[in-house]
Amino acid sequence: MTQTSSERRLAAILAADVAGYSRLMGVDEEGTLARLKSLRRELIDPSIAQNRGRVVKTAGDGILIEFPSVVDAVRSALEVQRAMALRNEAEAPARRITFRIGINLGDVIVDDGDIFGDGVNIAARLEALAEPGGICISQTVLDHARDKLPFAVEDAGEHALKNIAKPVHVWRVALNAAPAAAPAPAAPDKPSIAVLPFVNMSGDAEQEFFADGITEDILTELSRFRELFVISRNSAFAYKGKPINVQKVAKELGVQYVVEGSVRKAGARVRITVQLIDAETDRHIWAERYDRELADIFAIQDEVTQSIAATLPGRVEAAAQTRAQRKPPDNLAAYECVLAGKLLHHRSTREDNAEAIKLLERAIALDPGYGHAHAWKACVTGQQFVYGWCPDPQEAIRTVISEVTLALSLDENDSDVHRVLAAVNLSMHRDFDKALYHQERALALNPNDDLIVVQQGEVLTWIGEADAGIEWIQKAMRLNPYHPERFWGHLGRAYFVARRYADAVKSFQRIGRPDASVFSFLAACHAKLGDGGAAIVAVQEVLKRDPAFSAARFIATQHYKQEADRNHHRDALLAAGLPA
């Protein structure tokens, strides 16, 4: 006895085909096929997946899709047809690809993945009744979807459909009619950004995949920055191939910033350009060009994506800071208080640190559940502790621990929370295992945050792997060319621990406002290099800034895991002539 895998179920069926397919193929067979593949990859398949659909089969220019609900099927059809209308505005009429879509709800037989029955046949007949670029639906579809989605319909009356026993009442979806007015996108409470599809300027169809890949990877990596509101891929790709008015696009998507870019291949080289635009003022905030050899296209894609994704948040943050400075202090929102606090923290002075604490406390008062604000209060208080700016060190430690613990309970997927926890466990508890755990967690959550990447280099340096630490710090500096000046201090320390004293000197000399700590490292390096005169000058600078400086007290502030590294540093300070 033969067993079958047949079953019956109720399903929403969407049937679609390309209007004028034979004409398009006759004019440009290869180009039409390439554009259809691109549409499947960029628009149709993502919409099907997002709406829980399943492609049952394709045949030439047609596609049959099953959805678990009518609402999902209609939503997907609306997304595709509206996006296609936008794309076709930029195409010559003879090249435009338009779909006809029919949707029905009915009982189907499922056999080895395929579907059969009148429910399927009615969907196919409805598709044939649809106009190019249009959607026809049955009465049952309208009954289930009319109150759940914003769309208008026109009554097309009853139709006797081929091989269907009873007439079917048909409705045409009026895509050009204004549905119930959708509210304008609400302004998010943090910087919002849209990354528009990068333009392929090479005339090479293969580069289309590369351009789209760059766009998608940037979107993915930016989404890791929880302080940014990033518009989804489907919304951004609706503008692919369309002339762009940045301010109009920004208004439609409800964003403050727009990223545009292009890819151009010439021989064995590729040029990628990117620009960040403040849509409110239509002003370019940042632009960059990347010229690379095409030896490994995927490696290029990764490298450029990382550079862009690491730089953009900092440029957006700087622009948002400028916006915030135009507001009276009493009108700053919680996010803007955190933003201003971060900026002051990076200046690394006692006065700026105190102001940063005030701003972060105000952010928490405005939004007590804002985990990012609690994490940054812990970070800035930790800076107070490390630099000796707090009147009560024990109280500072308690504040750091309580704030970062609360931040973790509020948002365990905030990479900054784990970054601060790594620093706390390293500097306050000397718990290197926990520090490494939280550092690796932060890096996994956001591998393009320069503060996390540079801290990876710091942690490795402290545990005795300075050579690896140097590579991570240099990576952070490449990721963000606008990095804080203190990165040079981290690099100098790593070079010193790696016994690369000349490189350490060059790094420390890049610091514009050196303090006693920087000069103590310079003194130690010069002593190790045998330059007694330079060591004496550096020692004098140390004692000018900190008359009570002692090697023992300074070494106690360093977080070395290896006793050999601690002894090496102390011996170098003493060799330079600094007090024991």
ROKOL-976125 format. One record per residue (C-alpha): residue in three letters; z, y, x. Coordinates in Angstrom, 2 decimals, padded with zeros to 5 digits. Each point is the difference from the previous one (the first is absolute). Layout:
// residues N
 type       w       v       u
  ALA       Z       Y       X
...
This chain:
// residues 580
 type       w       v       u
  MET  000.00  000.00  000.00
  THR -001.03  003.37  001.45
  GLN  002.63  002.74  000.13
  THR -000.96  003.68 -000.29
  SER  001.76  003.15  001.06
  SER -000.89  001.84 -003.24
  GLU  002.46  002.18 -001.90
  ARG -000.15  002.65 -002.71
  ARG  001.57  003.43  000.21
  LEU -000.29  003.53 -001.27
  ALA -001.52  002.34  002.58
  ALA -001.50  003.44  000.42
  ILE -003.53 -000.43  001.31
  LEU -001.97  002.70  001.78
  ALA -003.73 -000.47  000.57
  ALA -001.95  002.48  002.14
  ASP -003.46  000.35  001.45
  VAL -002.07  002.57  001.88
  ALA -002.30  002.08 -002.22
  GLY -003.56  000.08  001.37
  TYR  000.79 -002.59  002.66
  SER -003.60 -001.23  000.34
  ARG -001.30  003.55  000.49
  LEU  002.63  000.74  002.67
  MET -000.80 -003.22  001.84
  GLY -003.72  000.76 -000.16
  VAL  000.51  003.42  001.58
  ASP  002.49 -001.01  002.73
  GLU  001.15 -003.59  000.00
  GLU  002.16  000.04  003.15
  GLY  001.49  003.43 -000.72
  THR  000.88 -000.96 -003.59
  LEU  001.70 -003.22  001.10
  ALA  001.94  001.86  002.71
  ARG  001.17  002.65 -002.47
  LEU  001.04 -002.62 -002.54
  LYS  002.05 -001.82  002.64
  SER  001.61  003.27  000.97
  LEU  000.86  000.77 -003.65
  ARG  001.55 -003.44 -000.42
  ARG  002.11  000.41  003.10
  GLU  001.05  003.63 -000.48
  LEU  000.31  000.38 -003.76
  ILE -000.52 -003.01 -002.25
  ASP  002.02 -002.72  001.76
  PRO  003.04  002.29  000.66
  SER -000.01  001.06 -003.66
  ILE -000.21 -003.62 -001.18
  ALA  002.85 -001.02  002.29
  GLN  002.18  002.96 -000.94
  ASN -000.46 -000.82 -003.69
  ARG  000.71 -003.72  000.48
  GLY -003.56 -001.10 -000.71
  ARG -001.81 -003.12  001.20
  VAL -003.69 -000.15  000.82
  VAL -001.28 -003.06 -001.84
  LYS -003.55  000.10  001.30
  THR -002.81  002.23  001.17
  ALA -003.71 -000.48 -000.63
  GLY -002.54  002.37  001.52
  ASP  000.94  003.41 -001.32
  GLY  002.65 -001.29 -002.46
  ILE  003.71 -000.71  000.25
  LEU  002.43 -001.69 -002.40
  ILE  003.70  000.82  000.30
  GLU  003.04 -001.34 -001.83
  PHE  003.11  002.17 -000.49
  PRO  003.41 -001.07 -001.30
  SER  000.11  002.98 -002.39
  VAL -002.40  002.29 -001.84
  VAL  001.74  003.06  001.44
  ASP -000.66 -001.24  003.56
  ALA -003.67 -000.65 -000.78
  VAL -000.59  003.42 -001.60
  ARG  001.89  001.81  002.73
  SER -002.10 -001.68  002.69
  ALA -003.24  000.82 -001.86
  LEU  001.02  003.64 -000.37
  GLU  000.91  000.24  003.69
  VAL -003.31 -001.47  001.12
  GLN -002.25  002.02 -002.32
  ARG  001.74  003.32  000.68
  ALA -000.05 -000.60  003.76
  MET -003.69 -000.96 -000.15
  ALA -000.80  003.23 -001.88
  LEU  001.64  001.99  002.81
  ARG -001.87 -001.91  002.70
  ASN -003.36  000.33 -001.72
  GLU  000.25  003.79 -000.05
  ALA -000.79 -000.06  003.71
  GLU -002.89 -002.50 -000.34
  ALA -003.65  000.70 -000.76
  PRO -000.77 -001.21 -003.57
  ALA -002.33 -002.75  001.27
  ARG  002.78 -001.47  002.17
  ARG  002.83  000.07 -002.54
  ILE  001.64 -003.29 -000.83
  THR  001.46 -000.15 -003.51
  PHE  001.85 -002.80 -001.74
  ARG  000.05 -001.07 -003.61
  ILE  003.28 -001.57 -001.12
  GLY  001.02 -002.01 -003.06
  ILE  003.59 -001.05 -000.77
  ASN  001.24 -002.50 -002.57
  LEU  003.24 -001.77 -000.81
  GLY -000.44 -003.59 -001.10
  ASP  000.81 -003.67  000.31
  VAL -001.66 -001.61  003.02
  ILE -000.33 -003.46  001.48
  VAL  000.91 -000.15  003.68
  ASP -001.63 -002.81  001.96
  ASP  000.31 -000.25  003.80
  GLY  000.46  003.75  000.27
  ASP -002.97  000.94 -002.22
  ILE  000.40  001.32 -003.56
  PHE -002.06 -000.74 -003.11
  GLY -000.08  000.69 -003.71
  ASP -000.78  002.70 -002.54
  GLY  002.54  002.31  001.64
  VAL -002.15  000.04  003.14
  ASN -003.30  000.21 -001.87
  ILE  001.15  003.04 -002.01
  ALA  000.99  001.83  003.20
  ALA -003.47 -000.67  001.44
  ARG -001.69  001.29 -003.20
  LEU  002.18  003.13  000.03
  GLU -001.02  000.65  003.61
  ALA -003.69 -000.09 -001.08
  LEU  000.75  002.62 -002.69
  ALA  001.69  002.36  002.45
  GLU -001.89  002.96  001.43
  PRO -000.37  000.31  003.80
  GLY  003.37  001.25  001.24
  GLY  001.58 -000.90 -003.36
  ILE  002.51 -002.43 -001.51
  CYS -000.21 -001.84 -003.33
  ILE  003.07 -001.69 -001.46
  SER  000.69 -002.15 -003.04
  GLN  002.32  000.91 -002.87
  THR  002.71 -002.34  001.29
  VAL -000.06  001.73  003.40
  LEU  000.34  003.41 -001.64
  ASP  002.90 -001.19 -002.16
  HIS  001.94 -001.17  003.05
  ALA -000.78  002.85  002.41
  ARG -000.38  003.18 -002.06
  ASP  003.70  001.00  000.13
  LYS  000.61 -001.09  003.57
  LEU -002.74  001.81  001.96
  PRO -001.46  003.54 -000.29
  PHE -003.64 -000.48 -000.98
  ALA -002.28  001.08 -002.85
  VAL -002.49 -002.18 -001.91
  GLU -003.09  000.39 -002.16
  ASP -000.65 -002.38 -002.91
  ALA -003.21 -001.97  000.63
  GLY  000.31 -002.00 -003.23
  GLU -000.31 -003.71 -000.62
  HIS -002.56 -002.02  001.95
  ALA -001.40 -003.46 -000.57
  LEU  000.14 -001.48  003.49
  LYS -002.21 -002.84  001.18
  ASN  001.56 -003.43 -000.58
  ILE  003.18  001.55 -001.43
  ALA  000.69 -001.06 -003.60
  LYS  001.69  003.18 -001.29
  PRO -000.92  003.67  000.61
  VAL  002.12  001.74  002.63
  HIS  001.26  003.56 -000.40
  VAL -000.97  001.84  003.19
  TRP  001.54  003.13  001.49
  ARG -001.39  002.08  002.86
  VAL  002.52  001.52  002.39
  ALA -000.75  003.73  000.23
  LEU  000.49  000.48  003.74
  ASN -001.10  003.65 -000.11
  ALA  002.32  000.87 -002.87
  ALA  003.33  001.49  000.93
  PRO  002.69 -002.57 -000.78
  ALA  003.49  001.08 -000.94
  ALA  000.73  002.51  002.70
  ALA  001.72 -001.65  002.89
  PRO  002.71  002.13  001.55
  ALA -000.80  001.53  003.37
  PRO  001.49 -002.05  002.84
  ALA  003.60  001.04  000.49
  ALA  000.63  001.65  003.35
  PRO  001.97 -002.47  002.15
  ASP  003.21  001.17  001.65
  LYS -001.41 -000.65  003.48
  PRO -003.29  000.77  001.77
  SER -002.92 -001.70 -001.75
  ILE -003.19 -001.03  001.76
  ALA -003.36 -001.56 -000.87
  VAL -002.16 -001.72  002.63
  LEU -003.60  000.21 -001.16
  PRO -002.50 -002.70  001.06
  PHE -001.34  000.72  003.49
  VAL -003.70  000.81 -000.04
  ASN -002.42 -002.26  001.87
  MET -002.41  002.39  001.73
  SER -001.75 -002.66  002.09
  GLY -002.68 -001.14 -002.43
  ASP  001.18 -003.50  000.91
  ALA  001.22 -002.09 -002.95
  GLU  002.29 -002.03  002.27
  GLN  001.95  003.14  000.85
  GLU  000.82  000.38 -003.71
  PHE  002.49 -002.84  000.38
  PHE  001.49  001.66  003.07
  ALA  000.34  003.38 -001.75
  ASP  001.64 -001.62 -003.03
  GLY  002.27 -002.04  002.26
  ILE  001.21  003.12  001.79
  THR  000.77  001.65 -003.35
  GLU  001.84 -003.01 -001.39
  ASP  002.05 -000.50  003.17
  ILE  001.05  003.66  000.08
  LEU  001.08 -000.25 -003.65
  THR  002.00 -003.13  000.77
  GLU  001.74  001.48  003.03
  LEU  000.76  003.36 -001.64
  SER  001.60 -001.86 -002.88
  ARG  002.67 -001.17  002.43
  PHE  001.28  003.57  000.31
  ARG  002.40  000.21 -002.95
  GLU  000.15  003.79  000.25
  LEU -003.68  000.18 -001.07
  PHE -001.53 -000.56 -003.43
  VAL -003.34 -001.72  000.72
  ILE -002.70 -000.32 -002.67
  SER -001.17 -003.58 -000.58
  ARG -003.21 -001.49  001.38
  ASN -001.68 -000.39 -003.38
  SER  000.55  003.66 -000.88
  ALA -001.25  001.18  003.39
  PHE -003.08 -002.23  000.05
  ALA -001.16  001.36 -003.37
  TYR -001.29  002.96  002.05
  LYS -002.04 -002.09  002.43
  GLY -003.53  001.31  000.49
  LYS  000.66  003.09 -002.09
  PRO -000.21  003.65  001.14
  ILE  003.59  001.09  000.49
  ASN  001.67  003.21 -001.11
  VAL  003.38 -000.41  001.65
  GLN  001.93  002.28 -002.34
  LYS -001.52 -001.68 -003.08
  VAL  000.76 -003.49  001.31
  ALA  003.55  001.02  000.88
  LYS  000.53  001.39 -003.48
  GLU -001.36 -003.15 -001.66
  LEU  002.21 -002.25  002.13
  GLY  003.03  002.30 -000.01
  VAL  000.31  000.21  003.81
  GLN  000.74  002.76  002.50
  TYR -001.93 -001.39  002.97
  VAL -003.36 -001.72  000.41
  VAL -001.28 -002.03  002.97
  GLU -003.75 -000.17  000.61
  GLY -001.86 -001.78  002.77
  SER -003.29 -001.38  001.22
  VAL -001.36 -002.77  002.21
  ARG -003.16  000.39  002.10
  LYS -001.44 -002.72  002.23
  ALA -002.33  000.82  002.85
  GLY -001.09 -002.86  002.22
  ALA  003.05 -001.78  001.35
  ARG  002.39  002.81 -000.96
  VAL  001.66  001.08 -003.21
  ARG  001.39  003.43 -000.87
  ILE  002.73  000.28 -002.64
  THR  001.06  003.40 -001.28
  VAL  002.95  000.75 -002.27
  GLN  001.40  003.17 -001.52
  LEU  003.08  000.83 -002.04
  ILE -000.40  002.74 -002.61
  ASP  002.63  001.95 -001.91
  ALA -001.60 -000.06 -003.44
  GLU  002.06  002.92 -001.29
  THR -001.49  002.39  002.54
  ASP -003.14 -002.02  000.89
  ARG  001.08  000.36  003.62
  HIS -000.45 -002.54  002.80
  ILE  003.40 -000.99  001.38
  TRP -001.16 -002.51  002.58
  ALA -003.23 -001.55  001.23
  GLU -000.79 -002.54  002.69
  ARG -002.96 -001.89  001.42
  TYR  000.11 -003.51  001.47
  ASP -002.86 -001.19  002.24
  ARG  000.13 -003.69  000.85
  GLU -002.14 -002.78  001.47
  LEU -000.99 -002.61 -002.61
  ALA  001.08 -002.96  002.13
  ASP  002.53 -001.26 -002.57
  ILE -000.43  001.66 -003.38
  PHE  003.26 -001.40 -001.40
  ALA  002.00  001.19  003.00
  ILE -001.52  003.47 -000.45
  GLN  000.89 -000.07 -003.69
  ASP  003.63 -000.89  000.80
  GLU  000.31  002.56  002.79
  VAL -001.45  002.90 -001.96
  THR  001.92 -000.91 -003.14
  GLN  003.29 -000.02  001.90
  SER -000.73  003.37  001.59
  ILE -000.94  001.62 -003.31
  ALA  002.85 -001.59 -001.96
  ALA  002.54  001.07  002.61
  THR -001.25  003.59  000.23
  LEU -000.65  000.82 -003.66
  PRO  003.61 -000.19 -001.27
  GLY  001.12  002.42  002.69
  ARG -002.77  002.46 -000.85
  VAL  000.80 -000.31 -003.73
  GLU  003.68  000.49  000.77
  ALA -000.75  003.12  002.03
  ALA -002.12  001.41 -002.84
  ALA  002.69 -000.87 -002.54
  GLN  002.55  001.74  002.24
  THR -002.18  003.13 -000.07
  ARG -000.10 -000.24 -003.80
  ALA  003.79 -000.37 -000.11
  GLN  000.51  003.03  002.23
  ARG -001.77  002.13 -002.61
  LYS  002.66 -000.93 -002.56
  PRO  003.47  001.56 -000.35
  PRO  002.57 -002.44  001.47
  ASP  001.65 -000.46 -003.40
  ASN -003.28 -001.30 -001.44
  LEU -000.54 -002.80  002.50
  ALA -000.18 -003.49 -001.49
  ALA  001.81 -002.96  001.53
  TYR -003.08 -001.16  001.89
  GLU -000.61  003.47  001.44
  CYS  003.62  000.20  001.17
  VAL -000.47 -003.29  001.85
  LEU -003.27  001.27  001.41
  ALA  001.61  003.17  001.36
  GLY  002.93 -002.05  001.31
  LYS -002.35 -002.27  001.96
  LEU -001.72  002.96  001.60
  LEU  003.31  001.49  001.13
  HIS  001.17 -003.39  001.30
  HIS -003.08 -000.29  002.24
  ARG  000.87  003.32  001.67
  SER  003.08 -001.71  001.47
  THR  002.33  003.04  000.22
  ARG  003.59  000.27 -001.22
  GLU -000.80  002.84 -002.42
  ASP -003.08 -001.66 -001.47
  ASN  001.91 -003.26 -000.39
  ALA  002.75  001.74 -002.01
  GLU -002.60  001.59 -002.31
  ALA -001.71 -003.37 -000.41
  ILE  003.27 -001.58 -001.17
  LYS  000.40  002.74 -002.64
  LEU -003.51 -000.54 -001.32
  LEU  000.43 -003.77 -000.18
  GLU  003.30  000.36 -001.85
  ARG -001.76  002.26 -002.49
  ALA -002.77 -002.59 -000.44
  ILE  002.65 -002.64 -000.77
  ALA  001.74  002.36 -002.46
  LEU -003.36  000.49 -001.77
  ASP -000.81 -003.74  000.01
  PRO  002.98 -002.27  000.84
  GLY -002.20 -003.12 -000.23
  TYR -002.51  001.22  002.61
  GLY  000.36 -002.69  002.67
  HIS -002.28  001.79  002.46
  ALA  002.30  003.06 -000.06
  HIS  003.08 -002.13  000.71
  ALA -001.83 -001.72  002.88
  TRP -000.92  003.33  001.55
  LYS  003.52  001.37 -000.40
  ALA  001.15 -003.02  001.98
  CYS -002.72  000.65  002.59
  VAL  000.86  003.69  000.46
  THR  003.75 -000.71  000.09
  GLY -000.74 -002.62  002.64
  GLN -001.76  002.70  002.01
  GLN  003.17  002.13 -000.27
  PHE  002.03 -002.92  001.33
  VAL -002.34 -000.83  002.90
  TYR -000.21  003.61  001.21
  GLY  003.72  000.69 -000.48
  TRP -000.55  002.70 -002.64
  CYS  002.50 -001.36 -002.55
  PRO  003.64  001.15 -000.07
  ASP  001.24 -003.49 -000.95
  PRO -002.05 -002.85  001.53
  GLN  001.81 -002.69 -002.00
  GLU -000.73  001.81 -003.26
  ALA -003.66  000.29  001.05
  ILE -000.15 -003.77  000.59
  ARG  001.53 -000.66 -003.43
  THR -002.54  002.37 -001.60
  VAL -002.94 -001.64  001.73
  ILE  001.07 -003.49 -001.02
  SER  000.81  000.91 -003.61
  GLU -003.24  001.97 -000.49
  VAL -002.31 -002.61  001.48
  THR  001.78 -002.81 -001.87
  LEU -000.47  001.91 -003.26
  ALA -003.65  000.69  000.89
  LEU -000.58 -003.73  000.52
  SER  001.52 -000.81 -003.40
  LEU -002.23  002.62 -001.64
  ASP -003.26 -001.02  001.70
  GLU -000.07 -003.01  002.29
  ASN -003.77  000.41  000.53
  ASP  000.21  003.50  001.48
  SER -001.07 -000.39  003.62
  ASP  002.08  003.03  001.03
  VAL  003.15 -001.70 -001.30
  HIS -000.58 -002.93  002.35
  ARG -000.99  002.35  002.83
  VAL  003.36  001.79 -000.31
  LEU  001.89 -003.29 -000.35
  ALA -001.60 -001.19  003.24
  ALA  001.11  003.18  001.77
  VAL  003.53 -000.22 -001.46
  ASN  000.47 -003.61  001.06
  LEU -001.30  000.79  003.47
  SER  001.76  003.27  000.76
  MET  003.26 -000.34 -001.93
  HIS  000.68 -003.75 -000.10
  ARG -002.01 -001.25  003.00
  ASP -001.06 -002.84 -002.27
  PHE -003.37 -000.69  001.56
  ASP -000.87 -002.93 -002.28
  LYS  000.47  002.04 -003.18
  ALA -001.79  002.94  001.56
  LEU -003.02 -002.20  000.76
  TYR  000.04 -001.48 -003.52
  HIS -000.09  003.40 -001.72
  GLN -002.49  001.37  002.52
  GLU -002.39 -002.88 -000.64
  ARG  000.48  000.44 -003.77
  ALA -000.83  003.72  000.28
  LEU -003.07 -000.80  002.09
  ALA -001.19 -002.59 -002.53
  LEU  000.41  002.47 -002.88
  ASN -001.87  002.78  001.78
  PRO -001.68 -000.78  003.34
  ASN -001.71  003.42  000.10
  ASP  003.08  002.22 -000.20
  ASP  000.23  001.58  003.44
  LEU  003.79  000.33 -000.22
  ILE  000.32 -003.74 -000.60
  VAL -002.52 -000.87  002.70
  VAL  001.66  002.23  002.59
  GLN  003.40 -001.48 -000.89
  GLN -001.44 -003.45  000.64
  GLY -000.62  001.20  003.55
  GLU  003.53  001.39  000.24
  VAL  001.62 -003.21 -001.23
  LEU -002.01 -002.13  002.42
  THR  000.97  002.34  002.84
  TRP  003.71 -000.27 -000.83
  ILE -000.06 -003.81 -000.11
  GLY -001.65 -000.21  003.41
  GLU -003.70 -000.27 -000.86
  ALA -001.06  003.43  001.23
  ASP -003.60 -000.94  000.86
  ALA -000.60 -001.05 -003.62
  GLY  001.92  003.07 -001.15
  ILE -002.38  002.29  001.92
  GLU -002.98 -001.49 -001.84
  TRP  001.58  000.59 -003.42
  ILE  000.97  003.59  000.81
  GLN -003.50  000.73  001.26
  LYS -001.39 -001.56 -003.19
  ALA  002.17  002.34 -002.10
  MET -001.32  002.98  001.96
  ARG -003.58 -001.13 -000.58
  LEU  000.67 -000.63 -003.68
  ASN  001.30  003.53 -000.49
  PRO -001.42  002.58  002.40
  TYR  002.36  002.52 -001.65
  HIS  003.09 -002.03  000.90
  PRO  003.34  001.75  000.65
  GLU  000.63  001.09  003.58
  ARG  002.91 -002.42  000.27
  PHE -002.51 -002.90  000.23
  TRP -000.53  001.07  003.60
  GLY  003.72 -000.54  000.57
  HIS -000.21 -003.52 -001.42
  LEU -002.96 -000.75  002.25
  GLY  001.72  001.48  003.04
  ARG  003.10 -002.15 -000.59
  ALA -002.15 -003.13 -000.37
  TYR -001.82  000.76  003.26
  PHE  003.34  000.55  001.73
  VAL  001.39 -003.34 -001.22
  ALA -003.25 -001.67  001.13
  ARG  000.60  001.56  003.46
  ARG -003.20  002.09 -000.30
  TYR  001.66  003.20  001.17
  ALA -003.08  002.15  000.68
  ASP -001.32 -000.70 -003.51
  ALA  003.44  000.77 -001.42
  VAL  000.03  003.39  001.75
  LYS -003.41  000.88 -001.46
  SER  001.20 -000.90 -003.47
  PHE  003.26  001.95  000.18
  GLN -001.86  003.03  001.35
  ARG -002.02  000.12 -003.26
  ILE  003.17  001.02 -001.89
  GLY -000.02  003.73 -000.66
  ARG  003.74  000.46 -000.53
  PRO  001.73 -002.49  002.30
  ASP  003.75 -000.48 -000.47
  ALA  002.63 -001.43  002.33
  SER -001.02 -003.56 -000.88
  VAL -003.64  000.59  000.99
  PHE  000.99  001.61  003.30
  SER  002.39 -002.88  000.72
  PHE -002.90 -002.44 -000.33
  LEU -002.13  002.23  002.24
  ALA  002.78  000.10  002.59
  ALA  000.28 -003.82 -000.10
  CYS -003.78 -000.43  000.32
  HIS -000.29  002.40  002.95
  ALA  002.88 -001.78  001.72
  LYS -001.73 -003.35 -000.42
  LEU -003.25  001.52  001.32
  GLY  001.87  001.29  003.07
  ASP -000.63  003.67 -000.85
  GLY  003.45  001.41  000.75
  GLY -001.01  003.65 -000.44
  ALA -001.38 -000.53 -003.50
  ALA  003.05 -002.09 -000.89
  ILE  002.36  002.85  001.01
  VAL -001.93  002.52 -002.12
  ALA  000.19 -002.36 -003.02
  VAL  003.75 -000.56  000.55
  GLN  000.55  003.77 -000.01
  GLU -001.84  000.25 -003.32
  VAL  002.14 -002.80 -001.46
  LEU  003.29  001.69  000.98
  LYS -001.25  003.41 -001.19
  ARG -000.47 -001.46 -003.48
  ASP  002.99 -002.38  000.04
  PRO  002.63  000.91  002.61
  ALA  002.14 -002.98 -001.07
  PHE -002.80 -002.52  000.51
  SER  001.03 -003.32  001.53
  ALA -002.05 -003.11  000.65
  ALA  002.60 -002.24 -001.68
  ARG  000.08  002.08 -003.19
  PHE -003.80  000.20 -000.15
  ILE -000.54 -003.73  000.59
  ALA  002.41 -000.68 -002.87
  THR -002.49  001.68 -002.35
  GLN -002.86 -002.26  001.11
  HIS -000.62 -003.23 -001.93
  TYR -000.97 -002.48  002.69
  LYS  000.35 -003.68 -000.82
  GLN -000.50 -001.11  003.61
  GLU  002.76  000.79  002.46
  ALA -002.62  000.27  002.75
  ASP -001.70  002.90 -001.82
  ARG  003.34  001.77 -000.51
  ASN  000.93 -000.36  003.68
  HIS -003.47  001.10  001.10
  HIS  000.31  003.23 -002.03
  ARG  003.55  000.78  001.16
  ASP -000.87 -000.60  003.65
  ALA -003.03  002.30 -000.25
  LEU  002.09  002.83 -001.52
  LEU  002.58 -000.34  002.78
  ALA -002.73 -000.16  002.67
  ALA -001.34  003.31 -001.32
  GLY  003.40  001.60  000.58
  LEU  001.26  000.27 -003.58
  PRO  003.78 -000.33 -000.54
  ALA  001.28 -003.52 -000.59
